[in-house]
Amino acid sequence: MDTVVVTDVPRAPLASIDRLAEYGVATVHEALGRIGYVGTGHRPTHLGSRIGGSAVTVLCWPGDNLMIHAAVEQCQAGDVLVVTTTSPCTDGMFGELLGTSLQERGVRGLVIDAGVRDVAELHHLGFPVWSKAISAQGTVKSTAGAVNVPIVVGGQAIRPGDVILADDDGVLCVAQGAVSRAIELAQARVEKEEAAREAFRAGQLGLDRYGLRDKLAELGVRYATAAEYGAR
């Protein structure tokens, strides 16, 4: 491992990040062709938050949060801290004090491939967290890692400066250079969904709107009355 803290990571324009975040994780994920999703292993400690920000990445040793403290200094307003470990870990590597420090710097939230603690206090702070575990188990501050290097979280490659979206549906990574295109695709999807929503409100069925009756027929699905089915 290269034990390094990279200090000058470029970031996407915050206004573009804010606009993309409005669409939400599920919409952007679908719009991009279902790429970038971190998976189901990282869940919000509390429901109701929707954030977007530039990734400040951290690579720690398991049970050691030294590099999270080093990363705080590199965070700017509008960032999201993204932490992973060199091997699987569920220890509570982050808590209220680090949350307070990040919040004061304008950081919008945390995604961590390990555990967090002080969940009630973090909720009281209004600091959103998506984690793999909740654990009271504490950590040490002993081993060098890295800040603002490429990492992998939930099988998803995340580079410093990539855009992180997170809400109740999970966490999504959008490459920094793809933000403008993602906004265009997400807006097109929203418009398509709104047209479908209006059709459903008018009584149309998904079977008809999406041409699924022919699909059912192609797959050999048949319709039968209860009497016909029971007579078999």
N, C-alpha and C positions, 0 to 999 in steps of 0.2 A: 504494500500500500504506500502511495505517495502521501506523506503527512504534510499537507499544505492547506493554507487558507487563501483562496483566490478572492481578491478584493474589488475587482472592477468589472463585475458581470453586467453586460447590457440587458436592458429590460424593454418590454413592449410598452407603448404609450398607455398610461393608466386609463385614459378615457376609453380606449378600445377594449381594454380588459373589463372595465365596468359594463360596457355595452354587451360584451359576450356573456358575462356572468348572468345577466338578466334572463337569458334564455333557459338556463338551468342545465344540469349535467345530462339528463336523459335526452333532451332535445338536441344538444350539441353533439352528443355521442352518436345519435342516429344520423344527424346531418353530415357528419364526417365519415360515414360508412362504418360505424361501430369500431372505431379505433381509439386508443388512448385511455380506456377505462382501467382503473387500478384494481377493480374486482370487488368481491363481496366481503373480503376480510377486514376492511377498514370502515368502521361505522362511527357515526357521530355520537359523542358522549351525551349530547342533548339535541333534540329535534328542533327544527325551525330556522336554522341558519342557512344562508346562501351567500357564498363568497367567491371572489376571483382575485388572483394576485400572481405576482412573479415569484417563481420558486427560488428560494435560498436552500440549497441542498446540504445535508449533513450526513457524514458517514462516521458512526461511532462503533466502539467495541461494545459487545453486550454487557449490560449492567454498569455502564460507564457513560456519564453524560457530560464529560469534559468538553467535548467539541460542540455541544449545544450552547454552552456558555460562550465559546469562541465565536459561534455563528451569530449570536445576538448582535454583536458589534457590526456585523456586515449587513444587517437588515435595515431596510428603508420602509417608509410609509407605503402601503400598498402591497407589501410582500406577503408570501405564505411560506412558513418554515416547513421543510420536508425532511424527515429524519428516517434513516434506516441504520441497521447494524450489520456487522460483518458476518454474523451467524444469528440464527433465530433467538429472539429475546422477548419476554413478556413483562419484564420488570417495569415498575413505574418510574420511567426516566425523565418525566416532565411533570411539573405541578404548578401550584398557584404562584410561587415566587417567580419562576421563569415566565409564566403567563403574564404577570404584572409587568415584568421588564419588557417583554415583546409588545404588549399593548401600548405602553408608553412611547414606543418607537413607531407606532402606527401599523404594526403587523396585523394582518387580518385573520390569521388562524394558523393551526398546526395540523399537519398530516404526519403521523408517526407509525413506522413499521415495528412498533413495540408497544409498551404499556404506558399509561398515564395514571396519576393519582390526584388527590385533592379535587375530585370531580365536582363536588358541591360548590367549592370555592371558585373554580373556573367558570361554573355556570353563573355564579353571582357576579363575577367580573364581566360576563358577557363575552368571554374569549372562546371562540369555536374550536373544537378539537375533533379530529377523526383519527381513531387509533385502532390497533389490533387487539388491545386488551386493556382492562382496568386492573391495576394492582397496587397494593400498598407497599410492595417490596421496593426498598430504596436502592440507590446506586452509589458508585464511587466516582472520583474524578482523578483518574490515574494514567490513562492511556491515550496517546495521540491518535487522532484520526484525520479527517479532512473536511473542509468546508468549500462549497461551490465547485464540486466535481460531479461528473455523471454518476448517478446511482440507479438502482433498480428497486422499485417498491411494488409489491404485489405482482411481480412479473413484468411491470411496465417500466421501460427506460425513461428516466427523467433527467433532464439537463438543467443546469442553473440558468435561470432566465426564462425557462418554459413557463407557460401560463397554466396555473392550477385552478380548476373550478371544483367546488365542493358544496354539496347540499344534502338533503335527506336521502337522496338516491345513491350517494357515494361520491367518489373522487375521480376526476378526469384530468388528464394531462394533454394540453394542446401545444404543439411546437410553436416557439416564439414567432417564427416566420409564417405560420399558418393562420394567425389570428384574424387578419382581414378577410381571408377566404372563408374562415369558419363563421364569421358574422354573416356573410352573404348567404351561405348555405343554411344557417340556422334560421334566418329570416324567411327564406323560401319555405323551409319546413313548417314554420309557425303559420304562414299563410295557407299552406296546404292543409294543416290540421284544423285551422279555423273553418275552412270550407267544409271539411268532413264533419266538424262539430255542428255546423248549421244544418247539414243534411240529416244528421242523426236526430237533432231536435225536431226536424220536420217529419220524422218517422221512418226515414230510410234505414235499411239494415246494412250492416257491414258485409253480409253475404252478397248483396247486390252492388253496393258501391265499389267493392274491391274485386268483383267478378269471381267470387269464391264458389258459386254454385257449380260452375264448370269445373273448378278444381276438385270439388267433392266428387263429381261424376267421373273425372279422370282417375281418381284414386279408388273408384269402385264403391263409394258410399251410396247406399240405397235408402229410400224412405219407405216406411211400413207403418200401417196402423197398429195399435196395441193388439187387436185381434189377430192380425196377420202375423205379427211377431210371436205371439203366444202360441200360435198354431204350429209352429215349426217343430 
